[in-house]
Amino acid sequence: MPPNSCQWLDYGPSGAVYLKVQVVVDFFHTGAGMHKSSWQNRRHGRRSHRQNPWFRQHGSNERHNAGAQQSPRRSSHCDDEAPSTSSGTAGSSSVPDLPGYYYDPEKKRYFRLLPGHNNCNPLTKESIRQKEMESKRLQLLEQEDKQGKKIARLGFNASSLLQKSKLGFLNVTSYCRLAHELRVSCMQRKKVQIQSSDPSALASDRFNLILADTNSDRLFTVNDVKVGGSKYGIINLRGLKTPAFRVHMHENLYFTNRKVNAVCWASLNHLDSHILYLLAEETLYLTVLNSFSRLCLMGIAETPGCATLLPASLFVSSHPGGDRPGMLCSFRIPGAWSCAWSLNIQANNCFSTGLSRRVLVTSVVTGHRQSFGTSSDVLAQQFALMAPLLFNGCRSGEIFAIDLRCRNQGKGWQATRLFHDSAVTSVQILQEEQCVMASDMAGTIKLWDLRTTKCIRQYEGHVNEYAHLPLHVHEEEGIVVAVGQDCYTRIWSLHDAQLLRTIPSPYPTSKADIPSVAFSSRLGGFQGAPGLLMAVRQDLYCFSYS
């Protein structure tokens, strides 16, 4: 297209159209709007339009189509006309992108973007983007409902896998890995019925977080309460079987009036006997009248943050054998962002908390604490199982390991240092403890080799801008699961970073409705089948292999 031409000049021979468009062209050529010589510029524009060879080449086709298109185009000259609900944008079509204007490909014209306030039906970039995302989500949901069998990799289906295995082209490890990928691509969504003594409470409170235990027969849930605060409960997953997906919520619930920053299972008395959670700090304010007769807020009381060990037996109404529920332990830890429980024998019965520029390792039995100073806020943590190391992810993008054999600020306590370009939100150590996987707030997921301190694999497609989102790694099935800020659940192959599946949310995309997921190779216990649990709003869904 010539530099002085514009595609919307084709809308018709009407002088008013050319007049309006030429003002826009003058605006871009001179850097200002209308000026004193605008009439001369418009006359010069019509003259250059007739003399330009590109316009002469296409002029005959435009005049031929002018008769059929003149009436609808004239009817669309009014600025008050509403645009269509088409999801196209100026950036995705061949027309130029005008600042402050939105191009509707269906009506083939521009509409001015409204500021988004003092208007009952504003047309803003955010509303256009939401409309496009919702259209894409509905299309993906429709495709998932229609396609019962999906193929994660081209050329690999059930029959081809079996044939290649029999011919010896695939070893046992590769066959199992590809079989899991095929089953993951064929999982279908089923709604789970939650049975409880108080169904009204389940219908009103939204899921904020779900966390499965090691054996995947219990699901710890955190729900947001309408009046403020959080509600905690445990769901028994042993009834999660086809064809009826039913689970039972234990009757006893636990409430707090503050926000939860982090949660993990803790093995104090036995495996997953407690839940460790962090409560955020809270400041109470009082509205007072100052000396200038103006209202102001004054902080009168501050509730510090704390780490609490909540016994899982508290949620069960009946205790077999007359066992009494365990004790509730609370530790005052201000400003904590993350937590992790240690299963390492050299840090037995200990948990860590990531604070602002500090890491605390606390012994539950003795109350002894080790403090390690950092240069940034610690947003993610995980203990290694064999080596005495604690891995931490910081807001600055740094990932470092603490050698637990070093006491407090002794020399050499930083064992490994890796770096991301954005704040690290999740750190996962692989089973052999030779690699670590991390995700950050830029949507980057990397697999690091701890021996060479180099990134060996990157997983594309994850969406994150500022949220603290978890990462799930399952080596037995060879998959990586993450929920993006766009509310899509993505599943990758751990082996080669191939994106296997993208699952849309059952509800429209919203910052308040980001799903929380839990994947397990044995949902419901040792006899369960592999599958994915998804909690969004008040509903729980299951994506099962079978």
Secondary structure per residue as TSV (DSSP state, phi and psi in degrees):
chain	resnum	aa	ss	phi	psi
A	1	M	-	360.0	134.2
A	2	P	-	-61.8	157.5
A	3	P	T	-67.4	-28.6
A	4	N	T	-95.4	1.6
A	5	S	-	-92.2	161.3
A	6	C	-	-142.7	136.6
A	7	Q	G	-68.0	-31.3
A	8	W	G	-76.5	1.2
A	9	L	G	-70.3	-12.7
A	10	D	G	-82.2	6.5
A	11	Y	G	-74.3	-11.9
A	12	G	-	153.3	165.4
A	13	P	S	-78.8	2.7
A	14	S	-	-64.2	134.0
A	15	G	H	-64.2	-33.2
A	16	A	H	-64.5	-36.2
A	17	V	H	-65.8	-48.2
A	18	Y	H	-63.4	-35.5
A	19	L	H	-63.6	-45.0
A	20	K	H	-68.3	-40.6
A	21	V	H	-71.0	-36.9
A	22	Q	H	-65.4	-29.5
A	23	V	H	-63.0	-41.3
A	24	V	H	-64.8	-41.1
A	25	V	H	-64.3	-42.1
A	26	D	H	-61.6	-35.4
A	27	F	H	-61.9	-40.2
A	28	F	H	-79.6	-27.7
A	29	H	H	-81.2	-29.4
A	30	T	H	-107.0	-14.6
A	31	G	S	82.1	5.8
A	32	A	S	-139.5	171.0
A	33	G	S	-80.3	-132.6
A	34	M	S	-69.4	140.0
A	35	H	-	-137.1	-173.3
A	36	K	T	-67.0	-29.8
A	37	S	T	-98.9	25.6
A	38	S	H	-65.2	-34.4
A	39	W	H	-65.6	-39.0
A	40	Q	H	-66.1	-39.1
A	41	N	H	-65.4	-39.2
A	42	R	H	-66.7	-39.4
A	43	R	H	-64.7	-41.9
A	44	H	H	-64.1	-35.1
A	45	G	H	-63.9	-42.1
A	46	R	H	-66.4	-37.4
A	47	R	H	-66.7	-42.8
A	48	S	H	-68.2	-28.8
A	49	H	H	-64.9	-37.9
A	50	R	H	-77.9	-30.4
A	51	Q	H	-87.2	-17.7
A	52	N	-	-68.8	125.8
A	53	P	H	-64.0	-29.4
A	54	W	H	-66.5	-39.1
A	55	F	H	-70.3	-34.7
A	56	R	H	-66.0	-31.6
A	57	Q	H	-69.5	-38.7
A	58	H	H	-99.5	2.1
A	59	G	H	-66.7	-37.1
A	60	S	H	-66.0	-40.0
A	61	N	H	-67.1	-36.3
A	62	E	H	-68.2	-41.6
A	63	R	H	-67.6	-30.4
A	64	H	H	-67.9	-36.2
A	65	N	H	-91.6	-2.8
A	66	A	H	-67.0	-36.5
A	67	G	H	-66.1	-36.6
A	68	A	H	-80.2	-23.5
A	69	Q	H	-107.0	-4.6
A	70	Q	H	-65.7	-45.3
A	71	S	H	-66.9	-47.2
A	72	P	H	-66.6	-31.3
A	73	R	H	-70.9	-38.4
A	74	R	H	-64.4	-34.3
A	75	S	H	-72.1	-13.0
A	76	S	T	-103.8	14.7
A	77	H	-	-78.0	-18.3
A	78	C	-	-70.3	135.6
A	79	D	T	-70.5	-22.0
A	80	D	T	-83.9	-1.3
A	81	E	-	-70.7	136.8
A	82	A	-	-80.4	138.6
A	83	P	-	-73.2	163.2
A	84	S	-	-75.3	173.6
A	85	T	-	-90.3	20.5
A	86	S	-	-63.8	146.0
A	87	S	-	-95.3	7.8
A	88	G	-	-76.6	156.8
A	89	T	-	-129.4	167.6
A	90	A	G	-67.4	-31.1
A	91	G	G	-69.9	-25.9
A	92	S	G	-93.2	-4.6
A	93	S	S	-110.8	-177.9
A	94	S	S	-85.5	-4.6
A	95	V	S	-83.4	153.9
A	96	P	-	-71.1	156.2
A	97	D	-	-92.5	115.8
A	98	L	-	-96.9	127.8
A	99	P	T	-61.0	128.5
A	100	G	T	86.2	3.1
A	101	Y	E	-129.3	151.6
A	102	Y	E	-120.5	128.0
A	103	Y	E	-94.2	125.1
A	104	D	E	-98.5	110.0
A	105	P	T	-68.2	-22.4
A	106	E	T	-74.9	-43.4
A	107	K	T	-89.0	-11.0
A	108	K	T	57.8	49.0
A	109	R	E	-158.7	169.4
A	110	Y	E	-96.8	147.6
A	111	F	E	-126.4	141.3
A	112	R	E	-76.4	136.3
A	113	L	-	-78.7	129.9
A	114	L	-	-85.4	156.9
A	115	P	-	-66.4	-20.2
A	116	G	S	97.4	7.1
A	117	H	S	-140.8	159.4
A	118	N	S	55.9	36.9
A	119	N	-	-149.3	131.2
A	120	C	S	-73.9	-25.5
A	121	N	S	-140.6	70.3
A	122	P	-	-74.8	148.4
A	123	L	-	-106.8	101.0
A	124	T	-	-120.5	165.9
A	125	K	H	-63.3	-35.1
A	126	E	H	-66.9	-41.5
A	127	S	H	-67.5	-36.9
A	128	I	H	-65.2	-42.0
A	129	R	H	-65.1	-41.2
A	130	Q	H	-63.2	-37.8
A	131	K	H	-65.4	-40.2
A	132	E	H	-66.4	-43.7
A	133	M	H	-64.6	-39.2
A	134	E	H	-67.3	-39.1
A	135	S	H	-63.3	-41.7
A	136	K	H	-65.2	-41.1
A	137	R	H	-63.4	-43.3
A	138	L	H	-64.9	-36.2
A	139	Q	H	-65.4	-42.4
A	140	L	H	-66.0	-39.6
A	141	L	H	-63.2	-39.7
A	142	E	H	-65.9	-40.1
A	143	Q	H	-65.6	-38.6
A	144	E	H	-66.8	-35.6
A	145	D	H	-71.4	-32.5
A	146	K	H	-80.9	-40.5
A	147	Q	-	-91.1	109.5
A	148	G	S	-79.3	-36.3
A	149	K	S	-112.7	123.6
A	150	K	-	-119.5	154.3
A	151	I	-	-116.6	120.0
A	152	A	S	-75.9	-35.6
A	153	R	S	-126.7	141.1
A	154	L	T	-66.6	132.7
A	155	G	T	86.7	1.5
A	156	F	-	-120.8	112.5
A	157	N	-	-133.3	-175.2
A	158	A	H	-62.5	-44.0
A	159	S	H	-69.0	-40.6
A	160	S	H	-68.2	-36.6
A	161	L	H	-63.2	-44.6
A	162	L	H	-65.5	-40.5
A	163	Q	H	-65.9	-44.1
A	164	K	H	-67.1	-31.7
A	165	S	H	-68.6	-40.7
A	166	K	H	-67.2	-33.8
A	167	L	T	-80.2	-6.5
A	168	G	T	87.8	10.6
A	169	F	S	-78.0	-17.9
A	170	L	S	-125.5	132.4
A	171	N	-	-80.4	178.0
A	172	V	H	-64.5	-40.8
A	173	T	H	-64.0	-46.6
A	174	S	H	-66.4	-37.9
A	175	Y	H	-64.4	-44.4
A	176	C	H	-64.6	-40.0
A	177	R	H	-64.8	-46.2
A	178	L	H	-68.9	-32.3
A	179	A	H	-65.8	-40.2
A	180	H	H	-63.8	-41.5
A	181	E	H	-62.2	-38.5
A	182	L	H	-66.6	-40.4
A	183	R	H	-68.6	-36.6
A	184	V	H	-62.7	-39.8
A	185	S	H	-70.6	-15.9
A	186	C	T	-104.6	3.9
A	187	M	-	-64.7	138.7
A	188	Q	E	-116.6	147.8
A	189	R	E	-80.4	130.3
A	190	K	E	-131.2	136.4
A	191	K	E	-80.1	135.7
A	192	V	E	-96.2	132.9
A	193	Q	E	-91.2	120.5
A	194	I	E	-97.7	118.1
A	195	Q	E	-96.4	133.6
A	196	S	-	-153.3	159.2
A	197	S	S	-71.2	-18.6
A	198	D	-	-128.6	79.6
A	199	P	H	-63.8	-25.5
A	200	S	H	-64.9	-33.8
A	201	A	H	-67.6	-35.7
A	202	L	H	-68.8	-33.1
A	203	A	H	-76.5	-17.0
A	204	S	H	-105.4	-21.8
A	205	D	S	-102.3	135.7
A	206	R	E	-91.0	143.2
A	207	F	E	-70.5	132.5
A	208	N	E	-108.2	-33.2
A	209	L	E	-159.3	141.3
A	210	I	E	-127.9	145.7
A	211	L	E	-147.9	114.5
A	212	A	E	-82.7	148.8
A	213	D	-	-81.7	-175.6
A	214	T	T	-63.6	-41.9
A	215	N	T	-84.7	-4.4
A	216	S	S	59.7	30.6
A	217	D	S	-107.3	-3.4
A	218	R	E	-133.9	147.9
A	219	L	E	-129.0	114.4
A	220	F	E	-84.6	131.4
A	221	T	E	-122.6	143.8
A	222	V	E	-121.9	120.6
A	223	N	E	-114.4	143.5
A	224	D	E	-83.7	128.9
A	225	V	-	-92.1	139.5
A	226	K	T	-60.6	-38.3
A	227	V	T	-78.7	-4.0
A	228	G	S	113.7	148.0
A	229	G	S	95.0	-165.3
A	230	S	E	-136.4	154.0
A	231	K	E	-123.5	136.3
A	232	Y	E	-116.9	144.6
A	233	G	E	-156.6	168.8
A	234	I	E	-126.6	129.9
A	235	I	E	-104.7	130.5
A	236	N	E	-83.5	119.5
A	237	L	-	-94.2	7.1
A	238	R	T	-69.9	-18.2
A	239	G	T	-92.2	10.6
A	240	L	B	-84.1	81.5
A	241	K	-	-137.0	153.5
A	242	T	S	-76.7	153.6
A	243	P	S	-84.9	-15.6
A	244	A	-	-98.0	112.3
A	245	F	B	-89.9	95.7
A	246	R	E	-125.8	136.7
A	247	V	E	-132.4	162.8
A	248	H	E	-120.4	128.9
A	249	M	E	-91.4	126.7
A	250	H	-	-63.1	147.7
A	251	E	S	-67.9	-39.3
A	252	N	-	-76.7	128.0
A	253	L	-	-120.7	158.4
A	254	Y	E	-126.4	139.2
A	255	F	E	-125.4	145.8
A	256	T	E	-136.2	154.6
A	257	N	S	-98.3	16.8
A	258	R	S	-129.6	165.7
A	259	K	-	-77.6	146.0
A	260	V	E	-96.2	127.9
A	261	N	E	-90.4	-37.4
A	262	A	E	-156.7	153.3
A	263	V	E	-143.2	143.1
A	264	C	E	-155.8	157.1
A	265	W	E	-77.1	146.0
A	266	A	E	-127.8	137.7
A	267	S	-	-108.8	84.6
A	268	L	S	-93.4	-60.7
A	269	N	S	-85.5	-40.4
A	270	H	S	-153.4	-174.0
A	271	L	T	-62.4	123.1
A	272	D	T	54.8	47.8
A	273	S	-	-83.4	-21.9
A	274	H	E	-132.7	167.2
A	275	I	E	-119.6	127.1
A	276	L	E	-102.2	123.3
A	277	Y	E	-137.0	152.4
A	278	L	E	-109.5	131.7
A	279	L	E	-102.7	137.7
A	280	A	-	-74.5	159.1
A	281	E	-	-70.1	153.8
A	282	E	E	-141.0	133.6
A	283	T	E	-116.6	127.6
A	284	L	E	-90.1	135.1
A	285	Y	E	-116.1	148.6
A	286	L	E	-123.7	131.1
A	287	T	E	-85.2	119.4
A	288	V	E	-124.7	163.9
A	289	L	E	-102.3	114.9
A	290	N	-	-81.4	-174.0
A	291	S	T	-68.9	-18.4
A	292	F	T	-95.4	16.1
A	293	S	S	59.4	38.7
A	294	R	-	-122.2	144.7
A	295	L	E	-76.7	139.2
A	296	C	E	-145.1	158.3
A	297	L	E	-96.4	135.4
A	298	M	E	-129.1	125.9
A	299	G	E	-74.6	118.5
A	300	I	E	-109.4	-21.3
A	301	A	E	-151.9	141.2
A	302	E	E	-128.3	124.4
A	303	T	E	-95.5	115.1
A	304	P	-	-70.7	157.3
A	305	G	-	-69.5	156.5
A	306	C	E	-149.5	155.9
A	307	A	E	-107.8	128.3
A	308	T	E	-123.6	133.7
A	309	L	E	-99.1	111.5
A	310	L	E	-105.4	119.7
A	311	P	E	-65.5	134.1
A	312	A	G	-66.7	-22.9
A	313	S	G	-71.0	-15.5
A	314	L	G	-64.5	-25.9
A	315	F	G	-83.2	-12.1
A	316	V	-	-93.9	128.3
A	317	S	S	-73.5	-35.8
A	318	S	-	-115.4	137.3
A	319	H	-	-114.1	112.4
A	320	P	G	-63.9	142.1
A	321	G	G	77.1	9.7
A	322	G	G	74.9	15.3
A	323	D	-	-68.8	138.3
A	324	R	-	-92.8	150.1
A	325	P	-	-64.0	152.0
A	326	G	-	-69.5	172.4
A	327	M	-	-82.3	147.6
A	328	L	-	-93.4	124.2
A	329	C	E	-113.7	139.5
A	330	S	E	-133.8	138.5
A	331	F	E	-125.7	130.2
A	332	R	E	-78.3	110.3
A	333	I	-	-134.2	102.9
A	334	P	T	-77.9	142.0
A	335	G	T	66.7	37.9
A	336	A	E	-87.0	139.3
A	337	W	E	-107.5	-32.1
A	338	S	E	-145.3	164.3
A	339	C	E	-150.4	158.9
A	340	A	E	-156.2	145.1
A	341	W	E	-104.3	140.4
A	342	S	-	-95.6	130.0
A	343	L	-	-107.7	7.8
A	344	N	-	-78.3	137.1
A	345	I	G	-66.7	-25.6
A	346	Q	G	-82.0	-7.6
A	347	A	G	-135.4	54.3
A	348	N	T	-70.4	139.1
A	349	N	T	56.7	39.7
A	350	C	E	-124.1	153.1
A	351	F	E	-135.6	155.7
A	352	S	E	-116.2	152.8
A	353	T	E	-134.0	133.5
A	354	G	E	-95.9	120.1
A	355	L	E	-111.8	-172.7
A	356	S	T	-75.6	109.1
A	357	R	T	61.5	30.7
A	358	R	E	-163.2	149.7
A	359	V	E	-124.0	129.9
A	360	L	E	-113.5	131.8
A	361	V	E	-114.2	116.3
A	362	T	E	-116.2	135.2
A	363	S	E	-89.9	125.6
A	364	V	T	-70.6	-33.0
A	365	V	T	-75.6	-49.0
A	366	T	T	-98.9	-19.3
A	367	G	-	80.3	4.2
A	368	H	-	-70.7	142.8
A	369	R	E	-125.1	141.7
A	370	Q	E	-112.5	134.2
A	371	S	E	-118.0	133.9
A	372	F	E	-128.4	121.4
A	373	G	E	-78.5	140.7
A	374	T	-	-128.5	171.1
A	375	S	S	-96.9	-0.6
A	376	S	S	-154.7	171.1
A	377	D	-	-70.1	138.1
A	378	V	E	-96.3	111.8
A	379	L	E	-101.8	-13.5
A	380	A	E	-147.8	144.4
A	381	Q	E	-148.0	151.1
A	382	Q	E	-161.3	137.3
A	383	F	E	-84.6	143.1
A	384	A	-	-78.2	151.3
A	385	L	S	-87.4	-40.5
A	386	M	S	-96.0	-50.5
A	387	A	S	-81.9	145.5
A	388	P	S	-78.5	65.7
A	389	L	E	-127.7	145.9
A	390	L	E	-122.1	117.1
A	391	F	E	-92.5	138.6
A	392	N	E	-133.0	140.1
A	393	G	E	-114.6	131.9
A	394	C	E	-110.0	164.8
A	395	R	T	-65.8	-27.8
A	396	S	T	-74.6	-8.1
A	397	G	S	96.9	-1.9
A	398	E	E	-84.0	140.9
A	399	I	E	-119.7	123.2
A	400	F	E	-137.0	155.4
A	401	A	E	-111.7	139.0
A	402	I	E	-103.1	126.1
A	403	D	E	-80.1	112.0
A	404	L	T	-70.1	-11.7
A	405	R	T	-76.2	-19.4
A	406	C	S	-83.6	138.9
A	407	R	-	-94.0	121.4
A	408	N	T	49.7	-121.3
A	409	Q	T	-92.7	28.2
A	410	G	-	-65.5	160.1
A	411	K	T	-71.5	145.5
A	412	G	T	79.5	20.1
A	413	W	-	-79.6	-15.6
A	414	Q	E	-88.2	111.7
A	415	A	E	-90.3	-37.7
A	416	T	E	-141.5	145.5
A	417	R	E	-136.2	126.1
A	418	L	E	-127.9	163.6
A	419	F	E	-139.7	131.5
A	420	H	-	-107.4	166.9
A	421	D	S	-87.4	-6.5
A	422	S	S	-143.0	176.8
A	423	A	-	-62.4	130.3
A	424	V	E	-82.8	126.8
A	425	T	E	-106.9	-17.4
A	426	S	E	-153.8	141.4
A	427	V	E	-132.6	126.8
A	428	Q	E	-130.1	128.0
A	429	I	E	-95.6	132.0
A	430	L	-	-77.3	164.8
A	431	Q	T	-61.1	-42.6
A	432	E	T	-77.0	-5.0
A	433	E	S	58.2	30.8
A	434	Q	S	-104.1	-12.0
A	435	C	E	-135.9	153.2
A	436	V	E	-135.5	140.1
A	437	M	E	-113.0	139.1
A	438	A	E	-141.3	148.5
A	439	S	E	-125.9	154.0
A	440	D	E	-132.5	-179.0
A	441	M	T	-80.4	2.6
A	442	A	T	-97.3	3.9
A	443	G	S	82.6	14.4
A	444	T	-	-92.6	131.4
A	445	I	E	-120.6	120.6
A	446	K	E	-126.7	145.7
A	447	L	E	-107.4	120.6
A	448	W	E	-107.3	139.7
A	449	D	E	-91.2	117.9
A	450	L	T	-72.8	-20.5
A	451	R	T	-76.7	-37.6
A	452	T	T	-104.9	-7.2
A	453	T	T	52.5	41.2
A	454	K	E	-125.0	150.7
A	455	C	E	-77.5	123.2
A	456	I	E	-104.6	-13.0
A	457	R	E	-160.1	143.8
A	458	Q	E	-130.2	136.7
A	459	Y	E	-106.3	114.7
A	460	E	-	-91.8	151.1
A	461	G	-	113.4	-19.5
A	462	H	-	-67.7	140.4
A	463	V	-	-117.5	120.1
A	464	N	-	-156.5	139.4
A	465	E	S	-119.9	-38.3
A	466	Y	S	-155.2	-2.7
A	467	A	-	-83.3	153.8
A	468	H	-	-91.8	89.6
A	469	L	-	-109.0	139.3
A	470	P	-	-81.9	169.3
A	471	L	-	-131.3	136.2
A	472	H	E	-119.6	122.7
A	473	V	E	-117.7	129.0
A	474	H	E	-130.1	100.3
A	475	E	T	-74.1	-29.0
A	476	E	T	-62.1	-40.0
A	477	E	T	-92.6	-11.7
A	478	G	T	70.2	40.9
A	479	I	E	-132.1	158.7
A	480	V	E	-125.3	131.4
A	481	V	E	-122.9	134.1
A	482	A	E	-150.9	142.2
A	483	V	E	-103.3	125.7
A	484	G	-	-87.4	170.1
A	485	Q	T	-69.2	-15.0
A	486	D	T	-85.1	9.1
A	487	C	S	70.5	16.7
A	488	Y	-	-98.4	134.9
A	489	T	E	-94.9	120.6
A	490	R	E	-113.8	141.7
A	491	I	E	-124.2	124.5
A	492	W	E	-113.8	161.2
A	493	S	E	-82.4	127.5
A	494	L	T	-66.8	-27.5
A	495	H	T	-71.6	-46.3
A	496	D	T	-133.8	13.4
A	497	A	-	64.9	22.2
A	498	Q	-	-73.4	129.8
A	499	L	E	-75.0	112.8
A	500	L	E	-87.4	-36.9
A	501	R	E	-160.2	146.4
A	502	T	E	-123.6	116.3
A	503	I	E	-105.6	118.1
A	504	P	-	-76.3	156.9
A	505	S	-	-74.2	145.3
A	506	P	S	-66.3	-15.0
A	507	Y	S	-117.1	159.5
A	508	P	-	-57.1	149.6
A	509	T	-	-63.7	128.9
A	510	S	-	-154.7	146.2
A	511	K	G	-65.0	-26.3
A	512	A	G	-87.3	-7.4
A	513	D	G	-121.4	38.5
A	514	I	-	-72.4	122.7
A	515	P	-	-64.7	152.5
A	516	S	E	-113.0	131.2
A	517	V	E	-124.4	159.6
A	518	A	E	-147.0	121.3
A	519	F	E	-108.0	143.7
A	520	S	E	-150.3	149.7
A	521	S	S	-81.2	-10.7
A	522	R	S	-143.6	73.4
A	523	L	T	-67.4	123.6
A	524	G	T	95.4	2.9
A	525	G	S	121.9	-169.1
A	526	F	T	-66.0	-26.1
A	527	Q	T	-95.0	5.7
A	528	G	-	-81.0	166.1
A	529	A	-	-99.0	154.4
A	530	P	-	-63.6	149.5
A	531	G	E	178.6	176.7
A	532	L	E	-122.4	131.3
A	533	L	E	-102.9	135.3
A	534	M	E	-129.6	124.5
A	535	A	E	-112.7	124.1
A	536	V	E	-146.6	133.5
A	537	R	T	54.7	-125.3
A	538	Q	T	-99.1	7.4
A	539	D	E	-111.0	152.8
A	540	L	E	-124.3	128.6
A	541	Y	E	-120.3	152.5
A	542	C	E	-126.3	129.4
A	543	F	E	-110.3	99.9
A	544	S	E	-102.9	152.5
A	545	Y	-	-62.7	-39.9
A	546	S	-	-80.1	360.0
